[in-house]
Amino acid sequence: VICMDRRGKVQVCYMGTDPPTASLVNTEMKELNYDEMEEEHQDLLRIIRQTHGEGTREPEEQLRISAQVPRTLDAFQDDDTDADDPVGRVDGLVMQCTVGLFVTVVGKKPVENVTVVLKAPSCFAVSQTSIFLGKVVPDSQPRVIPVTFRVWNNVLCSGLDVMACTSYFSSNNEPRTVVCDFQLPFALVAKLIQPVKSAAYKIQLDCNRQPPSLQVLFQGILSQPHVSPSFGQGLTNLLSVQYVSGTEATVLLSKSACRFCVQASEFASLWVLTQELCQQLHEHFDGVDDDGQEPFSITYQDSLPLHDYFALVDDHFALRKHLEELRSDLADRTHQFRAVQKRLLVRFKDRNPSPLNHLDALLTLTYEQTVQLTEGIDDVERALRTVSCHLTAATELVLLLIRFRFELDDDNFKVLRLHLSPEPCDTVEQGWEEQVDSSLIHLLRTSLARNAKDRSALPPPMKVPSDTLKLKKRITNVVDRLSNGGRIAGDPEQEPEGLEDEPIPGGEEAMDMPVPAQGE
């Protein structure tokens, strides 16, 4: 039995008992009345059908939340920042966007104690992440909550998606939640620069239709107040942007081949520009009449860039191990500091103290080492947050390329994204590597299992790995089985049986080849 209280605490209770050893004997010799038993059975079935037919009645009042995202950045603003604050600026003004959240109630009764919580990528500075509304009255103007988003210039942008979750209690004292997803404008995290033709990383995306010009696709960033109209007029088949963090990315268009090439100076910098490009393409062709043509689709024909992705995984895991070593050294130094301090206190309290024997120098040295270790931990934690943003963007990019490469539908892509999570959540006890490794093991032994033997194997316990070799192998195995026709969601009878792990370009061979340094 699984129980959850109003604070969200979950408790699992086991109510099993030992089976009786002796068989039950009917001591009454009364003759059974089968007609009464059948009548009682029919009454119970009728009650069950009525209960299931009516179902649980929803409360009359329902809360709704929507977001209004402006197309352009805020032109008039009160600059409350200092000149050295690490926020993005363009032409001396802070780059910010104010989103309006509209909260309304459908029904006759008001809703009280409403809490709105916003979840945004770590590259954004949000004016308020939690908003409390005492009462929302129906049949009135919607409550408007202005939320201002700014972007940090010392962190790579890992996405533009923001989620607003509203929680409240209904009139039946039942918890209710309403979720609203929206996307911030691309101009908030990037600005146009002169064309950059050289780059260290690039990907190519093919379309099955004639693509529009770059002026049409990137009309949002070209229509910003700080962008000159002549810039868009001189735009041909190449557009370059510079993220607020400093990295650059470029998109090239070949109309004759219906192909886009996205390139950047860093592997993780490919993601946001690729996401904006794919979204604008889908929005453009969704509003165009098909005229009997096949649906618009984007494909990726090259090998998956697992080498570059695994390099970021190694960097993330190395920083985690280094942080763990520093914390262990800090625990040793603080223990030593307390031990030396106790000995000095004993010497000072003694009426006839013995010589210190350099205990004071040892105390000073231990204190200095403790301060150095704490500063080192702060530096490593900042570096880990930076690498986590790169890992998030790289994981999103690899997932998108897997979807285009193997033509995954929405259901399969959602399940794959849940297993290969792009959201690192590192704690002292558990990190991203072991979480993803356990999820992929479950995937390989259920939906993507090759035979019954794989399905019957017991999963190993979750623990911090010594290296990332097994995790890389799991990711490669998932890619190989998807390339062989395996699917995660859908009718299992339609999936091919006996999947074999045949290596594909950028797949299993990626485990044995040396990983290039960043930028090579």
N, C-alpha and C positions, 0 to 999 in steps of 0.2 A: 504494500500500500504506500503510495507516494502522497505526502501531504505538503501543502504550502500555506504558510500563514500570511497575514496582511503585509508583513515586512519583506516578503520574498524569500524567507528561509524555507528550504526544501528538506524534507526528512523522509527517509525510506525505512519502512517498518516491515519486518518479516513475521507473518502470523502462522507459519507452518507448525504442525504438531507431528509427533510420531504416530504412525498408523497403528491401530490396535492389533495385537498379536492373535487374540482369540476371535473367531468368527461370530458375528451377531446372530442371535437366535431369537425368533419371534416367540415370545412366551404366551402371547394371546392366541388362542385357537379360533378367534372370531373369523368368520368368512368375509372376504373382501367384497365390497360393493363396487363393481367396476363402473356402473352407470353414474354414481355420485363422483367417482374419481374423474371420469371423462367430462362431466359437467363443470367440476371445479377447474379442470385443465382448460376448458374453453373460456371460462370466465377470466382466468389469468391471461390467456392469449389476447382476449379482447381489450383488457386493460393495458397490456403492453403495446398493442397496435395504436390505441388512442394516445398513449403517451408519446410514442415515436412519431405519430402523425402530427400532433400539435407542435412538438419540439419546445425549445426554450424561447419564451417570448422576449424579444428585444425591448429595451426601454424605449419609451416614446421620444425622449430627448436624445439627440445625437450631436456630437461635436464634430465640426469640420474645420480643417485648416488648409490653406492654400498659400502659395508664395508668388509674389510679383517681382521678377528679376529684371532690372533695367538693362537695356542694350548697351548703354554708354556708361562710363565711369562718372562719378560725382564731379561736376565742374565747379560748384561753389561749396566750399567746406571751410570749417574752422580748424586750422592746423594747430593741434594741441600737442605736437611731438617736438622733441629736440632735434637739432641738426644731426646729431650722431646716433639717433635711434635707428636700429636696423630694419627699416621699413622701405618698401619700394617707392621710388619717386620718379616722376617724369616731368621735365620742364620746371623743376623746383616744387611741384605739388605732389602731395602724397597720393599714391594710387589706392583708391578705395571705392567700394560699391555698397550702396545701401539697399538692402532687400526688405520688402514689406511682407510680413506674415499676417494673413487675415484669418481671424478665429471667429467662427459663427456657430450658433446653436440652432438645430432644426427640431422643433417641438414646442411645447407649451410651458415647460418648467425651466427655470434657470439652472445652470451648472456652476457649482462652486469648487474652489480649491483646484484650479487647473494649473498644471505645471508643463511648461514647454522647454524641452532640452534639445540643444543643437549639437550635432556631431559633424565636424569639418576636418579636413586634412591638417596635419600639424604645421603646414607652411602658412596657414592663415591665422591672423590675429582677429578674433571675434569680439565685438563690443560687449556682448553678454551671451553666455552659453546656457544659462538657465533663467527662465522668466516665470514668475508666479502671478497668476490672475486670481483675484479673490472671487469674482463672480462674473459670469458671462450670461447676459440676459437675451432671450430669443426675441424675434420680431423687432430688432433694432439694427443700428448700423454695426457692421462687424468691427471687432476690436483689431486695431492695426498695431503691430509691433514692429518698429523699425530696427533692423539689425545691420550693423556696419561691419564689412569685411575688409581687412587690409592684409597685405602679404609681406612676410619676412624676406629680407634679401640675403640672409645667410643660410637658407634651407631650400633645397630643390623642391619645386612643386610636384607632388605625387598624384594629383588629381584635382578635379573641379567639382566633384559631387558632394553635396551637403544633404544631411538628413535632419529633419525637424520632427521630433516625437512628442506628442501631447498625451499626457496621462491625467485621468480624473476618475471619480467614482460616480456611478449612475444612481438613480433614485432608489434602486434596489440594493445599494451599497456594494455593487460589484465593480471591480476595477476595469477600466476601459482605456485603450490606447488608440491613437490615430497618428499615422505616419505620413509625412509629406516629403518627397524627394525633389530636389531641384539642382540645377547646375549653374555655377557662376560663369560670367563671361570670360572668354579666353583673353581678352584685353587686360584683365586684372593681373595676370601673371606674366605677360610677355609684351614686348614692344617691338615695332618694326625697325629693322636696320638695313643697311645696304647688303646686296646679295653676297653670300658666302658660299663659294663653290667647293672648297676642300673640307672634308670631314673624316673622322676616324671610323664612324659606324653608320651604316645605312641599311634600309630595308626597301623592298619594292612590292607594291600592291597593284594588282590588276583588276580592272572593272569589265563588266560585260556590256557596258553602254558607253556612248561617247560622253566624256565628262565635261562639265562646264568650265569656264575660265576660272582662274584663281581670284579674279576680282569678285566674282559671284559667290564663290565658296567662302572667302574671308572678308565678306562685306562688313561683318561686325567689327573687326579690328581696324579696317580701313576707314570706317565712319566715326572713329573717335575724334573728339574735339582737337586733340593735340597732333593729329595726323594731317599733313598737308594734302589737299586734293590732287596735286600733281604727282604725289607718290603713287597713288592708285592708277593714274593714267599711264604712267611709265612702266607699270607692272606687266611682264610678259608671261613667261612660263616658269618663273623662279621667284620664290618668296622666302625671305629669311627673317627670323625673329630672335630676339635675345630675351631669355627669361630674367626675371628679377634677380635670381641667384647668380647670374653672370654667364651661364652656359648658352650656347647658340644652337639653333636647329633650323633646317632648311627643307622645303618641299619643292620638288621639281615635277612638272607636268609634261607628259608626252601624249598629245591628243591623238596622234596617228596610231599609237600602240595602246591607247586607253590605259595608261600606266602612270602611277605616281611613285616617286622615289623620295623617301624621307630620310634625311641624314642629319647627324648631330656630332658634336665634339665629345659627348659622353653617351654611353649606352642607355642610361636611364632617361636622358633628355629626349629620347625619341617618343616617349609615351604620350605626353600631353598633346603635342602637335599631331601625332597619329590619331589620338582620340578625337580631337577637334575636326580633323579632316574626314574621318569616317562618319562622324555624326552629321556634318554638313552635307556630305554626299547622300546619306539616307534621307535627310530632310528635303533635299532638292528633288530626288527622284520619287519620293512618296507623294509629292504634289503634282507629278506629271502623269498624264494619261498614258497607260501602257500600250494601248492599241494592239492588244493580243501578244505583246512581247513577253518573254520570260521575266520573272521578278528580278529586280536589281540585286546584284551580289558582288562581293569583293572577295578575291582569292589571293592566296600567298603561295607561290610556287617554289621558292628557294628553301634551302635547309634551315631548320630552326636554329637561331643563334644561342645554343645552349652553352657554348664556351664562355661567351661574355656574361651570360646569366650566372653560371657557376662561379665565375670570378667574384661577383658581388656576394654570393652566398658564402664563399670562403672568407671574404673580408668581414662580413657580419659575424660569422662564427668566431673568427680570430679575435675580434674586439670583445665578444662575450667571454671568451676564455681569459683574455688579458684582464678584463674587469674582475673576473672571479679570483684570479691570482692576487690582484691588488687588494681586494677585500680580505682575502686570507692573510696577507702580510699586515694589513691594518689591524686585524684582530690580534695577531701576534705582538705587534708593537704596543697596542693599548694594554694587553695583558702584561707585557714587560714593564710598561710605565707604571701600572698600579703596583706591581711587585716591588720595584725600586722605591716607589713613593712610601710604601709601608715600612720598608727597612729604614729609610731616612727618618720617618716619624718615630720609630722605636729608638733610633740613636739619639734623637733630640730630646726624648722624654727621659732617657736614662741619666741618672745623677752622675755617674762616672762613664761618660760615653767613650766608646772605642773610636779609633780613627775611621774616617769615612771611606778610605780606600777607593777614592775616585767615584763614589756613588753619585755625587752631585754632577760630575761630568757625564756619567752614564745617563742620568735623568735628563739633562739638557740635550744630549744626543738623541735619546729616544723621543723626546718631544719634537725635535726638528724633523726626525724621520716620520713621525706621525703627521705633521703638517704637510710634508712633501707627498705622503701617500694620499691624503685627502684631496690635495690639489690635483694629483694625478688621476684620482677617481673621477673628479669633476670633468677633467679634460676628456677622459675616455668615455664618460657618459654622453658628453656633447658629441663626440665623434660617432658614438653608437646611434644617437638620434639622427645624425646626418646620413649615415649609411643605411639606417632603417628606411628613410625616405627614398633613397636610391633603390633599395630592395623592393619597396612597395611599387614604385613606378616600373621597375624591370619585370616584376611578377605580372603586373597588369598587362604589360606589352607581350610577354610570352604567352599568356592566356589568350589574348586577342589573336596572335599569330597562329596558335594551335586551332582556334575556332575557324579561322580562314583557311588554314592548311587542310583540315580534315572535314570541313563543311559541317560543323556541329550545329544543331538547332538550339533554341533557347533553353530547353529543359536540360540537355546534356551540358551546355556551357555553365548553367547555374550550379549544377551539382559538382562539376569539375572545379569551379571557382571556390566552392565551399571546402573542398578537400585541399587544393593548392591555394591556401589563403594568402591574399596580398596584404594582409594587415598584421605586421609583426607586433606581438604583445609579449615582450620579454620581461620576466620577473626573476627573482633570485632562485626560485624553485623550478621554473619552467620557462622555456624559450620557444622561438618560432621553429627552430629546426626539429626538435622532438615532436612538436605538435603536428607539423606537416608530415613528418615521417610516419607517425602513427595513423594519420588520416589516409595517407597513400597506401599503407599496408592493408587497411580495411578495404580500400577501393580495389586493390589487386586481389583480394581474397573473397570479394563478393561479386560486384558487377563485372569486373574485368578478369575474373578468375579463368584460368585455362581449362581446368578440369575439376572434378569433385574433390580431388585430394587437396587442391589449394583452398577450396571452400571449407574443408573440415579442419584445417590447421588452426591452432590456437594462436592468437596474437601475443607478441612478447610484451612485457611490461614497459611502460614509458619511462625512460631515463635519459639523462644528458649524455649524448654520444661523445666519443673521444675525437672523432673527425666527421667530415661531411661526405665520405665516400659512399656510405649506404644510402644517404638521402639522395645524392646524385643518381645512384643506380635506380632508386624507386621512381624518380621523375622520368628517367630515360625509359624505364619499363612501361610506365603509363603512356608515354608518347608512342612507343613501339606498338602497344596493343591498340591504341586508337588508330594508328596508321594501318593496322591489319584489319580494320573494319569493326573493332569492338566499340560498343556504345555503353554509356553508363545508365541512362534513363531510357524508358520506352519498354516495348514488349520484349522480354527476354527470349521468346521463341524465335524472333526475327534476327537475333544476333548470331553471327557465325560461331560455330563451336570449334574447339580445339585451337585457340589462338596461340600462335607461336611468336616468340620474341625475335623477329627478324630485324636486324639493325637497319636504320634509315639514315640518310645524310644528316649529320648533326646530332645523331642519337647515341647508340652504344659506343661508337668510336670516340665520342667526346670524352669518355672516361679515361682513355689511354693517351690522348694527345696533350701536350703541354698547354696550359692556360696562358694566353697572351696577357701581358701587362696592360693596364688601363691606358688607352690612347694609342696602342700599337696597331 
